Amino acid sequence: MTSAELLADSFGRIREVVHHVLDGLTREQLALRLDSEANSIGWLIWHLSRIQDDHVAGAAGTEQVWTSAGWVDRFKLPLEPSDHGYGHTSDQVESVVVDAEPLRQYYDAVHEATLAYVAGLTDADLDRVVDDRWDPPVTLGVRLVSVIHDDVTHTGQAAFIRGILERR
């Protein structure tokens, strides 16, 4: 298995969880917060999609799917087009109210762009510095593992919330 295949497999497993979590949920269920400071399922999946879109597009030197494919206009969120949720306040989290199908479609578009990018990567590519604002500088390999970690964390949180909803 190559590094590119390993990355594609990891992102594919995340996609399975995203689809499972979103399956059959209403807009109200996606917006439900377990308390006033908690994230909703909708926010979690939107956020992980936005971070993946932002970070992969940045590494690839391409425009984000969010803007290039018009998702920002379709979602009509009261946020800046560049916003991806990092550091959101409780009010900003609450403002992310979405329907399951467009959210799944946006995530899938990001997923496809990610797979297309990682398919062409070699082991040597993973050592390329993509962010020198850190010490040590962040390599492409570290950035992609960070995205996978963020995605796994947030899909786990969303699946946990879904489990609570199913027991209500």
Phi and psi in radians as a Rosetta constraint file:
Dihedral C 1 N 2 CA 2 C 2 CIRCULARHARMONIC -1.480 0.35
Dihedral N 2 CA 2 C 2 N 3 CIRCULARHARMONIC 2.912 0.35
Dihedral C 2 N 3 CA 3 C 3 CIRCULARHARMONIC -1.051 0.35
Dihedral N 3 CA 3 C 3 N 4 CIRCULARHARMONIC -0.698 0.35
Dihedral C 3 N 4 CA 4 C 4 CIRCULARHARMONIC -1.089 0.35
Dihedral N 4 CA 4 C 4 N 5 CIRCULARHARMONIC -0.721 0.35
Dihedral C 4 N 5 CA 5 C 5 CIRCULARHARMONIC -1.174 0.35
Dihedral N 5 CA 5 C 5 N 6 CIRCULARHARMONIC -0.663 0.35
Dihedral C 5 N 6 CA 6 C 6 CIRCULARHARMONIC -1.114 0.35
Dihedral N 6 CA 6 C 6 N 7 CIRCULARHARMONIC -0.770 0.35
Dihedral C 6 N 7 CA 7 C 7 CIRCULARHARMONIC -1.103 0.35
Dihedral N 7 CA 7 C 7 N 8 CIRCULARHARMONIC -0.783 0.35
Dihedral C 7 N 8 CA 8 C 8 CIRCULARHARMONIC -1.077 0.35
Dihedral N 8 CA 8 C 8 N 9 CIRCULARHARMONIC -0.693 0.35
Dihedral C 8 N 9 CA 9 C 9 CIRCULARHARMONIC -1.117 0.35
Dihedral N 9 CA 9 C 9 N 10 CIRCULARHARMONIC -0.754 0.35
Dihedral C 9 N 10 CA 10 C 10 CIRCULARHARMONIC -1.067 0.35
Dihedral N 10 CA 10 C 10 N 11 CIRCULARHARMONIC -0.836 0.35
Dihedral C 10 N 11 CA 11 C 11 CIRCULARHARMONIC -1.137 0.35
Dihedral N 11 CA 11 C 11 N 12 CIRCULARHARMONIC -0.590 0.35
Dihedral C 11 N 12 CA 12 C 12 CIRCULARHARMONIC -1.128 0.35
Dihedral N 12 CA 12 C 12 N 13 CIRCULARHARMONIC -0.662 0.35
Dihedral C 12 N 13 CA 13 C 13 CIRCULARHARMONIC -1.165 0.35
Dihedral N 13 CA 13 C 13 N 14 CIRCULARHARMONIC -0.648 0.35
Dihedral C 13 N 14 CA 14 C 14 CIRCULARHARMONIC -1.109 0.35
Dihedral N 14 CA 14 C 14 N 15 CIRCULARHARMONIC -0.734 0.35
Dihedral C 14 N 15 CA 15 C 15 CIRCULARHARMONIC -1.016 0.35
Dihedral N 15 CA 15 C 15 N 16 CIRCULARHARMONIC -0.724 0.35
Dihedral C 15 N 16 CA 16 C 16 CIRCULARHARMONIC -1.013 0.35
Dihedral N 16 CA 16 C 16 N 17 CIRCULARHARMONIC -0.765 0.35
Dihedral C 16 N 17 CA 17 C 17 CIRCULARHARMONIC -1.206 0.35
Dihedral N 17 CA 17 C 17 N 18 CIRCULARHARMONIC -0.742 0.35
Dihedral C 17 N 18 CA 18 C 18 CIRCULARHARMONIC -0.980 0.35
Dihedral N 18 CA 18 C 18 N 19 CIRCULARHARMONIC -0.837 0.35
Dihedral C 18 N 19 CA 19 C 19 CIRCULARHARMONIC -1.109 0.35
Dihedral N 19 CA 19 C 19 N 20 CIRCULARHARMONIC -0.754 0.35
Dihedral C 19 N 20 CA 20 C 20 CIRCULARHARMONIC -1.064 0.35
Dihedral N 20 CA 20 C 20 N 21 CIRCULARHARMONIC -0.794 0.35
Dihedral C 20 N 21 CA 21 C 21 CIRCULARHARMONIC -1.109 0.35
Dihedral N 21 CA 21 C 21 N 22 CIRCULARHARMONIC -0.718 0.35
Dihedral C 21 N 22 CA 22 C 22 CIRCULARHARMONIC -1.380 0.35
Dihedral N 22 CA 22 C 22 N 23 CIRCULARHARMONIC -0.375 0.35
Dihedral C 22 N 23 CA 23 C 23 CIRCULARHARMONIC -0.981 0.35
Dihedral N 23 CA 23 C 23 N 24 CIRCULARHARMONIC 2.038 0.35
Dihedral C 23 N 24 CA 24 C 24 CIRCULARHARMONIC 1.371 0.35
Dihedral N 24 CA 24 C 24 N 25 CIRCULARHARMONIC 0.068 0.35
Dihedral C 24 N 25 CA 25 C 25 CIRCULARHARMONIC -1.440 0.35
Dihedral N 25 CA 25 C 25 N 26 CIRCULARHARMONIC 2.499 0.35
Dihedral C 25 N 26 CA 26 C 26 CIRCULARHARMONIC -1.464 0.35
Dihedral N 26 CA 26 C 26 N 27 CIRCULARHARMONIC 2.914 0.35
Dihedral C 26 N 27 CA 27 C 27 CIRCULARHARMONIC -0.997 0.35
Dihedral N 27 CA 27 C 27 N 28 CIRCULARHARMONIC -0.704 0.35
Dihedral C 27 N 28 CA 28 C 28 CIRCULARHARMONIC -1.159 0.35
Dihedral N 28 CA 28 C 28 N 29 CIRCULARHARMONIC -0.720 0.35
Dihedral C 28 N 29 CA 29 C 29 CIRCULARHARMONIC -1.155 0.35
Dihedral N 29 CA 29 C 29 N 30 CIRCULARHARMONIC -0.669 0.35
Dihedral C 29 N 30 CA 30 C 30 CIRCULARHARMONIC -1.147 0.35
Dihedral N 30 CA 30 C 30 N 31 CIRCULARHARMONIC -0.492 0.35
Dihedral C 30 N 31 CA 31 C 31 CIRCULARHARMONIC -1.592 0.35
Dihedral N 31 CA 31 C 31 N 32 CIRCULARHARMONIC -0.190 0.35
Dihedral C 31 N 32 CA 32 C 32 CIRCULARHARMONIC -1.086 0.35
Dihedral N 32 CA 32 C 32 N 33 CIRCULARHARMONIC 2.319 0.35
Dihedral C 32 N 33 CA 33 C 33 CIRCULARHARMONIC -2.054 0.35
Dihedral N 33 CA 33 C 33 N 34 CIRCULARHARMONIC 2.310 0.35
Dihedral C 33 N 34 CA 34 C 34 CIRCULARHARMONIC -1.186 0.35
Dihedral N 34 CA 34 C 34 N 35 CIRCULARHARMONIC -0.414 0.35
Dihedral C 34 N 35 CA 35 C 35 CIRCULARHARMONIC -2.696 0.35
Dihedral N 35 CA 35 C 35 N 36 CIRCULARHARMONIC 3.099 0.35
Dihedral C 35 N 36 CA 36 C 36 CIRCULARHARMONIC -1.179 0.35
Dihedral N 36 CA 36 C 36 N 37 CIRCULARHARMONIC -0.261 0.35
Dihedral C 36 N 37 CA 37 C 37 CIRCULARHARMONIC -1.901 0.35
Dihedral N 37 CA 37 C 37 N 38 CIRCULARHARMONIC -0.021 0.35
Dihedral C 37 N 38 CA 38 C 38 CIRCULARHARMONIC -1.430 0.35
Dihedral N 38 CA 38 C 38 N 39 CIRCULARHARMONIC 2.740 0.35
Dihedral C 38 N 39 CA 39 C 39 CIRCULARHARMONIC -1.493 0.35
Dihedral N 39 CA 39 C 39 N 40 CIRCULARHARMONIC 2.610 0.35
Dihedral C 39 N 40 CA 40 C 40 CIRCULARHARMONIC -1.599 0.35
Dihedral N 40 CA 40 C 40 N 41 CIRCULARHARMONIC 2.882 0.35
Dihedral C 40 N 41 CA 41 C 41 CIRCULARHARMONIC -1.041 0.35
Dihedral N 41 CA 41 C 41 N 42 CIRCULARHARMONIC -0.800 0.35
Dihedral C 41 N 42 CA 42 C 42 CIRCULARHARMONIC -1.012 0.35
Dihedral N 42 CA 42 C 42 N 43 CIRCULARHARMONIC -0.794 0.35
Dihedral C 42 N 43 CA 43 C 43 CIRCULARHARMONIC -1.113 0.35
Dihedral N 43 CA 43 C 43 N 44 CIRCULARHARMONIC -0.780 0.35
Dihedral C 43 N 44 CA 44 C 44 CIRCULARHARMONIC -1.032 0.35
Dihedral N 44 CA 44 C 44 N 45 CIRCULARHARMONIC -0.815 0.35
Dihedral C 44 N 45 CA 45 C 45 CIRCULARHARMONIC -1.250 0.35
Dihedral N 45 CA 45 C 45 N 46 CIRCULARHARMONIC -0.676 0.35
Dihedral C 45 N 46 CA 46 C 46 CIRCULARHARMONIC -1.066 0.35
Dihedral N 46 CA 46 C 46 N 47 CIRCULARHARMONIC -0.816 0.35
Dihedral C 46 N 47 CA 47 C 47 CIRCULARHARMONIC -1.094 0.35
Dihedral N 47 CA 47 C 47 N 48 CIRCULARHARMONIC -0.841 0.35
Dihedral C 47 N 48 CA 48 C 48 CIRCULARHARMONIC -1.128 0.35
Dihedral N 48 CA 48 C 48 N 49 CIRCULARHARMONIC -0.584 0.35
Dihedral C 48 N 49 CA 49 C 49 CIRCULARHARMONIC -1.167 0.35
Dihedral N 49 CA 49 C 49 N 50 CIRCULARHARMONIC -0.759 0.35
Dihedral C 49 N 50 CA 50 C 50 CIRCULARHARMONIC -1.145 0.35
Dihedral N 50 CA 50 C 50 N 51 CIRCULARHARMONIC -0.741 0.35
Dihedral C 50 N 51 CA 51 C 51 CIRCULARHARMONIC -1.111 0.35
Dihedral N 51 CA 51 C 51 N 52 CIRCULARHARMONIC -0.796 0.35
Dihedral C 51 N 52 CA 52 C 52 CIRCULARHARMONIC -1.059 0.35
Dihedral N 52 CA 52 C 52 N 53 CIRCULARHARMONIC -0.798 0.35
Dihedral C 52 N 53 CA 53 C 53 CIRCULARHARMONIC -1.027 0.35
Dihedral N 53 CA 53 C 53 N 54 CIRCULARHARMONIC -0.876 0.35
Dihedral C 53 N 54 CA 54 C 54 CIRCULARHARMONIC -1.054 0.35
Dihedral N 54 CA 54 C 54 N 55 CIRCULARHARMONIC -0.874 0.35
Dihedral C 54 N 55 CA 55 C 55 CIRCULARHARMONIC -1.264 0.35
Dihedral N 55 CA 55 C 55 N 56 CIRCULARHARMONIC -0.711 0.35
Dihedral C 55 N 56 CA 56 C 56 CIRCULARHARMONIC -1.226 0.35
Dihedral N 56 CA 56 C 56 N 57 CIRCULARHARMONIC -0.759 0.35
Dihedral C 56 N 57 CA 57 C 57 CIRCULARHARMONIC -1.066 0.35
Dihedral N 57 CA 57 C 57 N 58 CIRCULARHARMONIC -0.715 0.35
Dihedral C 57 N 58 CA 58 C 58 CIRCULARHARMONIC -1.055 0.35
Dihedral N 58 CA 58 C 58 N 59 CIRCULARHARMONIC -0.774 0.35
Dihedral C 58 N 59 CA 59 C 59 CIRCULARHARMONIC -1.184 0.35
Dihedral N 59 CA 59 C 59 N 60 CIRCULARHARMONIC -0.640 0.35
Dihedral C 59 N 60 CA 60 C 60 CIRCULARHARMONIC -1.430 0.35
Dihedral N 60 CA 60 C 60 N 61 CIRCULARHARMONIC -0.271 0.35
Dihedral C 60 N 61 CA 61 C 61 CIRCULARHARMONIC 1.289 0.35
Dihedral N 61 CA 61 C 61 N 62 CIRCULARHARMONIC 0.576 0.35
Dihedral C 61 N 62 CA 62 C 62 CIRCULARHARMONIC -2.099 0.35
Dihedral N 62 CA 62 C 62 N 63 CIRCULARHARMONIC 2.930 0.35
Dihedral C 62 N 63 CA 63 C 63 CIRCULARHARMONIC -1.328 0.35
Dihedral N 63 CA 63 C 63 N 64 CIRCULARHARMONIC 2.571 0.35
Dihedral C 63 N 64 CA 64 C 64 CIRCULARHARMONIC -1.159 0.35
Dihedral N 64 CA 64 C 64 N 65 CIRCULARHARMONIC 2.543 0.35
Dihedral C 64 N 65 CA 65 C 65 CIRCULARHARMONIC -1.022 0.35
Dihedral N 65 CA 65 C 65 N 66 CIRCULARHARMONIC -0.625 0.35
Dihedral C 65 N 66 CA 66 C 66 CIRCULARHARMONIC -0.878 0.35
Dihedral N 66 CA 66 C 66 N 67 CIRCULARHARMONIC -0.762 0.35
Dihedral C 66 N 67 CA 67 C 67 CIRCULARHARMONIC -1.711 0.35
Dihedral N 67 CA 67 C 67 N 68 CIRCULARHARMONIC -0.707 0.35
Dihedral C 67 N 68 CA 68 C 68 CIRCULARHARMONIC -1.173 0.35
Dihedral N 68 CA 68 C 68 N 69 CIRCULARHARMONIC -0.541 0.35
Dihedral C 68 N 69 CA 69 C 69 CIRCULARHARMONIC -1.814 0.35
Dihedral N 69 CA 69 C 69 N 70 CIRCULARHARMONIC 0.161 0.35
Dihedral C 69 N 70 CA 70 C 70 CIRCULARHARMONIC 1.365 0.35
Dihedral N 70 CA 70 C 70 N 71 CIRCULARHARMONIC 0.252 0.35
Dihedral C 70 N 71 CA 71 C 71 CIRCULARHARMONIC -1.132 0.35
Dihedral N 71 CA 71 C 71 N 72 CIRCULARHARMONIC -0.610 0.35
Dihedral C 71 N 72 CA 72 C 72 CIRCULARHARMONIC -1.008 0.35
Dihedral N 72 CA 72 C 72 N 73 CIRCULARHARMONIC -0.668 0.35
Dihedral C 72 N 73 CA 73 C 73 CIRCULARHARMONIC -1.315 0.35
Dihedral N 73 CA 73 C 73 N 74 CIRCULARHARMONIC -0.598 0.35
Dihedral C 73 N 74 CA 74 C 74 CIRCULARHARMONIC -1.215 0.35
Dihedral N 74 CA 74 C 74 N 75 CIRCULARHARMONIC -0.670 0.35
Dihedral C 74 N 75 CA 75 C 75 CIRCULARHARMONIC -1.352 0.35
Dihedral N 75 CA 75 C 75 N 76 CIRCULARHARMONIC -0.572 0.35
Dihedral C 75 N 76 CA 76 C 76 CIRCULARHARMONIC 0.914 0.35
Dihedral N 76 CA 76 C 76 N 77 CIRCULARHARMONIC 0.771 0.35
Dihedral C 76 N 77 CA 77 C 77 CIRCULARHARMONIC -1.376 0.35
Dihedral N 77 CA 77 C 77 N 78 CIRCULARHARMONIC 2.619 0.35
Dihedral C 77 N 78 CA 78 C 78 CIRCULARHARMONIC -1.414 0.35
Dihedral N 78 CA 78 C 78 N 79 CIRCULARHARMONIC 0.935 0.35
Dihedral C 78 N 79 CA 79 C 79 CIRCULARHARMONIC -2.341 0.35
Dihedral N 79 CA 79 C 79 N 80 CIRCULARHARMONIC 2.799 0.35
Dihedral C 79 N 80 CA 80 C 80 CIRCULARHARMONIC -1.144 0.35
Dihedral N 80 CA 80 C 80 N 81 CIRCULARHARMONIC 2.554 0.35
Dihedral C 80 N 81 CA 81 C 81 CIRCULARHARMONIC -0.977 0.35
Dihedral N 81 CA 81 C 81 N 82 CIRCULARHARMONIC -0.514 0.35
Dihedral C 81 N 82 CA 82 C 82 CIRCULARHARMONIC -1.456 0.35
Dihedral N 82 CA 82 C 82 N 83 CIRCULARHARMONIC -0.134 0.35
Dihedral C 82 N 83 CA 83 C 83 CIRCULARHARMONIC -1.157 0.35
Dihedral N 83 CA 83 C 83 N 84 CIRCULARHARMONIC 2.340 0.35
Dihedral C 83 N 84 CA 84 C 84 CIRCULARHARMONIC -2.226 0.35
Dihedral N 84 CA 84 C 84 N 85 CIRCULARHARMONIC 0.157 0.35
Dihedral C 84 N 85 CA 85 C 85 CIRCULARHARMONIC 1.693 0.35
Dihedral N 85 CA 85 C 85 N 86 CIRCULARHARMONIC -0.257 0.35
Dihedral C 85 N 86 CA 86 C 86 CIRCULARHARMONIC -1.090 0.35
Dihedral N 86 CA 86 C 86 N 87 CIRCULARHARMONIC 2.180 0.35
Dihedral C 86 N 87 CA 87 C 87 CIRCULARHARMONIC 1.383 0.35
Dihedral N 87 CA 87 C 87 N 88 CIRCULARHARMONIC 0.262 0.35
Dihedral C 87 N 88 CA 88 C 88 CIRCULARHARMONIC -1.050 0.35
Dihedral N 88 CA 88 C 88 N 89 CIRCULARHARMONIC 2.494 0.35
Dihedral C 88 N 89 CA 89 C 89 CIRCULARHARMONIC -1.378 0.35
Dihedral N 89 CA 89 C 89 N 90 CIRCULARHARMONIC 2.980 0.35
Dihedral C 89 N 90 CA 90 C 90 CIRCULARHARMONIC -1.038 0.35
Dihedral N 90 CA 90 C 90 N 91 CIRCULARHARMONIC -0.714 0.35
Dihedral C 90 N 91 CA 91 C 91 CIRCULARHARMONIC -1.125 0.35
Dihedral N 91 CA 91 C 91 N 92 CIRCULARHARMONIC -0.674 0.35
Dihedral C 91 N 92 CA 92 C 92 CIRCULARHARMONIC -1.182 0.35
Dihedral N 92 CA 92 C 92 N 93 CIRCULARHARMONIC -0.700 0.35
Dihedral C 92 N 93 CA 93 C 93 CIRCULARHARMONIC -1.031 0.35
Dihedral N 93 CA 93 C 93 N 94 CIRCULARHARMONIC -0.784 0.35
Dihedral C 93 N 94 CA 94 C 94 CIRCULARHARMONIC -1.101 0.35
Dihedral N 94 CA 94 C 94 N 95 CIRCULARHARMONIC -0.469 0.35
Dihedral C 94 N 95 CA 95 C 95 CIRCULARHARMONIC -1.329 0.35
Dihedral N 95 CA 95 C 95 N 96 CIRCULARHARMONIC -0.220 0.35
Dihedral C 95 N 96 CA 96 C 96 CIRCULARHARMONIC -1.560 0.35
Dihedral N 96 CA 96 C 96 N 97 CIRCULARHARMONIC 1.581 0.35
Dihedral C 96 N 97 CA 97 C 97 CIRCULARHARMONIC -2.043 0.35
Dihedral N 97 CA 97 C 97 N 98 CIRCULARHARMONIC 2.110 0.35
Dihedral C 97 N 98 CA 98 C 98 CIRCULARHARMONIC -2.414 0.35
Dihedral N 98 CA 98 C 98 N 99 CIRCULARHARMONIC 2.836 0.35
Dihedral C 98 N 99 CA 99 C 99 CIRCULARHARMONIC -1.685 0.35
Dihedral N 99 CA 99 C 99 N 100 CIRCULARHARMONIC 2.645 0.35
Dihedral C 99 N 100 CA 100 C 100 CIRCULARHARMONIC -1.099 0.35
Dihedral N 100 CA 100 C 100 N 101 CIRCULARHARMONIC -0.790 0.35
Dihedral C 100 N 101 CA 101 C 101 CIRCULARHARMONIC -1.164 0.35
Dihedral N 101 CA 101 C 101 N 102 CIRCULARHARMONIC -0.836 0.35
Dihedral C 101 N 102 CA 102 C 102 CIRCULARHARMONIC -1.090 0.35
Dihedral N 102 CA 102 C 102 N 103 CIRCULARHARMONIC -0.604 0.35
Dihedral C 102 N 103 CA 103 C 103 CIRCULARHARMONIC -1.133 0.35
Dihedral N 103 CA 103 C 103 N 104 CIRCULARHARMONIC -0.759 0.35
Dihedral C 103 N 104 CA 104 C 104 CIRCULARHARMONIC -1.082 0.35
Dihedral N 104 CA 104 C 104 N 105 CIRCULARHARMONIC -0.741 0.35
Dihedral C 104 N 105 CA 105 C 105 CIRCULARHARMONIC -1.139 0.35
Dihedral N 105 CA 105 C 105 N 106 CIRCULARHARMONIC -0.726 0.35
Dihedral C 105 N 106 CA 106 C 106 CIRCULARHARMONIC -1.111 0.35
Dihedral N 106 CA 106 C 106 N 107 CIRCULARHARMONIC -0.831 0.35
Dihedral C 106 N 107 CA 107 C 107 CIRCULARHARMONIC -0.986 0.35
Dihedral N 107 CA 107 C 107 N 108 CIRCULARHARMONIC -0.804 0.35
Dihedral C 107 N 108 CA 108 C 108 CIRCULARHARMONIC -1.077 0.35
Dihedral N 108 CA 108 C 108 N 109 CIRCULARHARMONIC -0.648 0.35
Dihedral C 108 N 109 CA 109 C 109 CIRCULARHARMONIC -1.134 0.35
Dihedral N 109 CA 109 C 109 N 110 CIRCULARHARMONIC -0.716 0.35
Dihedral C 109 N 110 CA 110 C 110 CIRCULARHARMONIC -1.132 0.35
Dihedral N 110 CA 110 C 110 N 111 CIRCULARHARMONIC -0.754 0.35
Dihedral C 110 N 111 CA 111 C 111 CIRCULARHARMONIC -1.034 0.35
Dihedral N 111 CA 111 C 111 N 112 CIRCULARHARMONIC -0.802 0.35
Dihedral C 111 N 112 CA 112 C 112 CIRCULARHARMONIC -1.111 0.35
Dihedral N 112 CA 112 C 112 N 113 CIRCULARHARMONIC -0.715 0.35
Dihedral C 112 N 113 CA 113 C 113 CIRCULARHARMONIC -1.116 0.35
Dihedral N 113 CA 113 C 113 N 114 CIRCULARHARMONIC -0.674 0.35
Dihedral C 113 N 114 CA 114 C 114 CIRCULARHARMONIC -1.124 0.35
Dihedral N 114 CA 114 C 114 N 115 CIRCULARHARMONIC -0.827 0.35
Dihedral C 114 N 115 CA 115 C 115 CIRCULARHARMONIC -1.086 0.35
Dihedral N 115 CA 115 C 115 N 116 CIRCULARHARMONIC -0.703 0.35
Dihedral C 115 N 116 CA 116 C 116 CIRCULARHARMONIC -1.080 0.35
Dihedral N 116 CA 116 C 116 N 117 CIRCULARHARMONIC -0.686 0.35
Dihedral C 116 N 117 CA 117 C 117 CIRCULARHARMONIC -1.228 0.35
Dihedral N 117 CA 117 C 117 N 118 CIRCULARHARMONIC -0.875 0.35
Dihedral C 117 N 118 CA 118 C 118 CIRCULARHARMONIC -1.211 0.35
Dihedral N 118 CA 118 C 118 N 119 CIRCULARHARMONIC -0.418 0.35
Dihedral C 118 N 119 CA 119 C 119 CIRCULARHARMONIC -1.030 0.35
Dihedral N 119 CA 119 C 119 N 120 CIRCULARHARMONIC -0.544 0.35
Dihedral C 119 N 120 CA 120 C 120 CIRCULARHARMONIC -1.634 0.35
Dihedral N 120 CA 120 C 120 N 121 CIRCULARHARMONIC 0.066 0.35
Dihedral C 120 N 121 CA 121 C 121 CIRCULARHARMONIC -1.415 0.35
Dihedral N 121 CA 121 C 121 N 122 CIRCULARHARMONIC 2.535 0.35
Dihedral C 121 N 122 CA 122 C 122 CIRCULARHARMONIC -1.941 0.35
Dihedral N 122 CA 122 C 122 N 123 CIRCULARHARMONIC 2.932 0.35
Dihedral C 122 N 123 CA 123 C 123 CIRCULARHARMONIC -0.992 0.35
Dihedral N 123 CA 123 C 123 N 124 CIRCULARHARMONIC -0.699 0.35
Dihedral C 123 N 124 CA 124 C 124 CIRCULARHARMONIC -1.097 0.35
Dihedral N 124 CA 124 C 124 N 125 CIRCULARHARMONIC -0.589 0.35
Dihedral C 124 N 125 CA 125 C 125 CIRCULARHARMONIC -1.073 0.35
Dihedral N 125 CA 125 C 125 N 126 CIRCULARHARMONIC -0.550 0.35
Dihedral C 125 N 126 CA 126 C 126 CIRCULARHARMONIC -1.188 0.35
Dihedral N 126 CA 126 C 126 N 127 CIRCULARHARMONIC -0.302 0.35
Dihedral C 126 N 127 CA 127 C 127 CIRCULARHARMONIC -1.530 0.35
Dihedral N 127 CA 127 C 127 N 128 CIRCULARHARMONIC -0.104 0.35
Dihedral C 127 N 128 CA 128 C 128 CIRCULARHARMONIC -1.172 0.35
Dihedral N 128 CA 128 C 128 N 129 CIRCULARHARMONIC 2.307 0.35
Dihedral C 128 N 129 CA 129 C 129 CIRCULARHARMONIC -1.308 0.35
Dihedral N 129 CA 129 C 129 N 130 CIRCULARHARMONIC 2.209 0.35
Dihedral C 129 N 130 CA 130 C 130 CIRCULARHARMONIC -1.966 0.35
Dihedral N 130 CA 130 C 130 N 131 CIRCULARHARMONIC -0.186 0.35
Dihedral C 130 N 131 CA 131 C 131 CIRCULARHARMONIC -2.691 0.35
Dihedral N 131 CA 131 C 131 N 132 CIRCULARHARMONIC 1.874 0.35
Dihedral C 131 N 132 CA 132 C 132 CIRCULARHARMONIC -1.681 0.35
Dihedral N 132 CA 132 C 132 N 133 CIRCULARHARMONIC 0.240 0.35
Dihedral C 132 N 133 CA 133 C 133 CIRCULARHARMONIC -1.390 0.35
Dihedral N 133 CA 133 C 133 N 134 CIRCULARHARMONIC -0.095 0.35
Dihedral C 133 N 134 CA 134 C 134 CIRCULARHARMONIC -1.943 0.35
Dihedral N 134 CA 134 C 134 N 135 CIRCULARHARMONIC 2.793 0.35
Dihedral C 134 N 135 CA 135 C 135 CIRCULARHARMONIC -2.191 0.35
Dihedral N 135 CA 135 C 135 N 136 CIRCULARHARMONIC 1.843 0.35
Dihedral C 135 N 136 CA 136 C 136 CIRCULARHARMONIC -1.361 0.35
Dihedral N 136 CA 136 C 136 N 137 CIRCULARHARMONIC 2.815 0.35
Dihedral C 136 N 137 CA 137 C 137 CIRCULARHARMONIC -1.036 0.35
Dihedral N 137 CA 137 C 137 N 138 CIRCULARHARMONIC 2.630 0.35
Dihedral C 137 N 138 CA 138 C 138 CIRCULARHARMONIC -1.522 0.35
Dihedral N 138 CA 138 C 138 N 139 CIRCULARHARMONIC 2.206 0.35
Dihedral C 138 N 139 CA 139 C 139 CIRCULARHARMONIC -1.561 0.35
Dihedral N 139 CA 139 C 139 N 140 CIRCULARHARMONIC 2.906 0.35
Dihedral C 139 N 140 CA 140 C 140 CIRCULARHARMONIC -1.043 0.35
Dihedral N 140 CA 140 C 140 N 141 CIRCULARHARMONIC -0.729 0.35
Dihedral C 140 N 141 CA 141 C 141 CIRCULARHARMONIC -1.054 0.35
Dihedral N 141 CA 141 C 141 N 142 CIRCULARHARMONIC -0.787 0.35
Dihedral C 141 N 142 CA 142 C 142 CIRCULARHARMONIC -1.139 0.35
Dihedral N 142 CA 142 C 142 N 143 CIRCULARHARMONIC -0.708 0.35
Dihedral C 142 N 143 CA 143 C 143 CIRCULARHARMONIC -1.095 0.35
Dihedral N 143 CA 143 C 143 N 144 CIRCULARHARMONIC -0.782 0.35
Dihedral C 143 N 144 CA 144 C 144 CIRCULARHARMONIC -1.181 0.35
Dihedral N 144 CA 144 C 144 N 145 CIRCULARHARMONIC -0.666 0.35
Dihedral C 144 N 145 CA 145 C 145 CIRCULARHARMONIC -1.137 0.35
Dihedral N 145 CA 145 C 145 N 146 CIRCULARHARMONIC -0.648 0.35
Dihedral C 145 N 146 CA 146 C 146 CIRCULARHARMONIC -1.093 0.35
Dihedral N 146 CA 146 C 146 N 147 CIRCULARHARMONIC -0.739 0.35
Dihedral C 146 N 147 CA 147 C 147 CIRCULARHARMONIC -1.104 0.35
Dihedral N 147 CA 147 C 147 N 148 CIRCULARHARMONIC -0.783 0.35
Dihedral C 147 N 148 CA 148 C 148 CIRCULARHARMONIC -1.065 0.35
Dihedral N 148 CA 148 C 148 N 149 CIRCULARHARMONIC -0.763 0.35
Dihedral C 148 N 149 CA 149 C 149 CIRCULARHARMONIC -1.068 0.35
Dihedral N 149 CA 149 C 149 N 150 CIRCULARHARMONIC -0.800 0.35
Dihedral C 149 N 150 CA 150 C 150 CIRCULARHARMONIC -1.065 0.35
Dihedral N 150 CA 150 C 150 N 151 CIRCULARHARMONIC -0.782 0.35
Dihedral C 150 N 151 CA 151 C 151 CIRCULARHARMONIC -1.086 0.35
Dihedral N 151 CA 151 C 151 N 152 CIRCULARHARMONIC -0.793 0.35
Dihedral C 151 N 152 CA 152 C 152 CIRCULARHARMONIC -1.111 0.35
Dihedral N 152 CA 152 C 152 N 153 CIRCULARHARMONIC -0.762 0.35
Dihedral C 152 N 153 CA 153 C 153 CIRCULARHARMONIC -1.033 0.35
Dihedral N 153 CA 153 C 153 N 154 CIRCULARHARMONIC -0.868 0.35
Dihedral C 153 N 154 CA 154 C 154 CIRCULARHARMONIC -1.285 0.35
Dihedral N 154 CA 154 C 154 N 155 CIRCULARHARMONIC -0.579 0.35
Dihedral C 154 N 155 CA 155 C 155 CIRCULARHARMONIC -1.187 0.35
Dihedral N 155 CA 155 C 155 N 156 CIRCULARHARMONIC -0.607 0.35
Dihedral C 155 N 156 CA 156 C 156 CIRCULARHARMONIC -1.116 0.35
Dihedral N 156 CA 156 C 156 N 157 CIRCULARHARMONIC -0.737 0.35
Dihedral C 156 N 157 CA 157 C 157 CIRCULARHARMONIC -1.101 0.35
Dihedral N 157 CA 157 C 157 N 158 CIRCULARHARMONIC -0.767 0.35
Dihedral C 157 N 158 CA 158 C 158 CIRCULARHARMONIC -1.124 0.35
Dihedral N 158 CA 158 C 158 N 159 CIRCULARHARMONIC -0.706 0.35
Dihedral C 158 N 159 CA 159 C 159 CIRCULARHARMONIC -1.138 0.35
Dihedral N 159 CA 159 C 159 N 160 CIRCULARHARMONIC -0.642 0.35
Dihedral C 159 N 160 CA 160 C 160 CIRCULARHARMONIC -1.085 0.35
Dihedral N 160 CA 160 C 160 N 161 CIRCULARHARMONIC -0.828 0.35
Dihedral C 160 N 161 CA 161 C 161 CIRCULARHARMONIC -1.087 0.35
Dihedral N 161 CA 161 C 161 N 162 CIRCULARHARMONIC -0.739 0.35
Dihedral C 161 N 162 CA 162 C 162 CIRCULARHARMONIC -1.033 0.35
Dihedral N 162 CA 162 C 162 N 163 CIRCULARHARMONIC -0.728 0.35
Dihedral C 162 N 163 CA 163 C 163 CIRCULARHARMONIC -1.041 0.35
Dihedral N 163 CA 163 C 163 N 164 CIRCULARHARMONIC -0.680 0.35
Dihedral C 163 N 164 CA 164 C 164 CIRCULARHARMONIC -1.152 0.35
Dihedral N 164 CA 164 C 164 N 165 CIRCULARHARMONIC -0.749 0.35
Dihedral C 164 N 165 CA 165 C 165 CIRCULARHARMONIC -1.053 0.35
Dihedral N 165 CA 165 C 165 N 166 CIRCULARHARMONIC -0.670 0.35
Dihedral C 165 N 166 CA 166 C 166 CIRCULARHARMONIC -1.209 0.35
Dihedral N 166 CA 166 C 166 N 167 CIRCULARHARMONIC -0.366 0.35
Dihedral C 166 N 167 CA 167 C 167 CIRCULARHARMONIC -1.624 0.35
Dihedral N 167 CA 167 C 167 N 168 CIRCULARHARMONIC -0.100 0.35
